[in-house]
Amino acid sequence: MQEPIHIFISHPSHFMTDCEPHGDGLLAFQYVYRLAQRGYELHVAVPLMSLQHELPPNVHLYPIHTFAKPSRDNPSSLSRLEYAVRVRSLLSRLMKKFPIRLVHQLNPVVPGMSLFLPGAGLPILLGPLPAPGTAELPRSIGTALKLWVLHRQVESAARVMIPNIASHILLPKDEATKAKVRILPYGIDAKTFRPMPELAPSQPVILYLANLVRRKGAPLLIEAFERVADKFPAAVLHIAGKGPDEAEVYARAASSTVRDRIHFLGNIAREDVPELINASTIYCLPSSSEPFGMTVLEAMSCGKPVIGTTVGGLGVLLDQGGALRFTAGRADELASALDKLLSSSELCERMGASNRRIALETYSWDAVIDTLESIYREVLDAKPR
């Protein structure tokens, strides 16, 4: 019987979870869980985690405790540096006990987490590396430093995986880097996030499901909804989520001329999200900065038409067959998109079916892990045993 391949996951995400509203953390859990189902022995370093369900016995978790306070979203430079040192020490110990073949930093959103791993002599894989939220990187010393660190990691990596072409802006432009890059999409559980026609609403429902932070654009959606509300008197707007700017969003809704048709749902339990999406007519994410847009992919998998901006990875994710795109910040363009979909149930149905087809063909977890396994084999076959 063939021995299982041992893989060291040096950094799944800043926060790994199977139950909390954290896109990177939920993806990290799924990658680990799905790889374990394929029989790999996974040794996973974790900064922070919140898990409701046990992982398979071939997943070994190693919490990394740092003196510098960790963060779910954007750890300090000191925390990242300390994590990198401790992870290198952990890998050295594990290599004495287990025949580890690969190192995979699953989610290098912030560079530096695997900075000291090349000296271990194992092939290193990075990614999927999400795109920046906007088309152009900000010009600052901090951004330049982060890019420099990321590029050093890319130089020493065997492969760099990106979810779509929008991530190219982060990478060096040399031929050696181009030869390392592979497309690895994010995945969706298409059995959980599936169309449920029995939950279709009796009146038009526009759904926003995201953190209430300024860049996600909830106030802009309220403004656009006001512009079409008179034409569609039965339509309502549902806003789900919490966040640091929720007071601003609540205040904007309270001053709206259609405030009685704007309903705040708060945080939604993870297991209730598929039903919430299916109980809507249109999903809208008017974000001005979006690396990918997991809630959009969830809506696509549920067979819903989507409205979103052209920014970052979101602009690449949205397919013209199933989505309407508008310029970030333009309430008039967003209102026009809402008008178009609210005016035609046939168009909504056709676009929703297109989105479901794309989700199944490109983003199902089986397809994604098949792609990841092919990249693993490519690297292992190229490295002398």
Secondary structure, 3 states (H helix, E strand, C coil): CCCCCEEEECCCCCCEECCCCCHHHHHHHHHHHHHHHCCCEEEEEECCEECCCCCCCCEEEEECCCCCCCCCCCCCHHHHHHHHHHHHHHHHHHHCCCCEEEEEECCCCCCCCCCCCHHHCCCEEECCCCCCCCCCCCCCHHHHHHHHHHHHHHHHCCEEEECCHHHHHHCCCCHHHHHHEEECCCCECCCCCCCCHHHCCCCCEEEEECCCCHHHCHHHHHHHHHHHHCCCCCCEEEEECCCCCHHHHHHHHHCCCCHHHEEEEECCCHHHHHHHHHCCCEEEECCCCCCCCHHHHHHHHCCCCEEEECCHHHHHHCCCCCEEEECCCCHHHHHHHHHHHHCCHHHHHHHHHHHHHHHHHHHEHHHHHHHHHHHHHHHHHHCCC
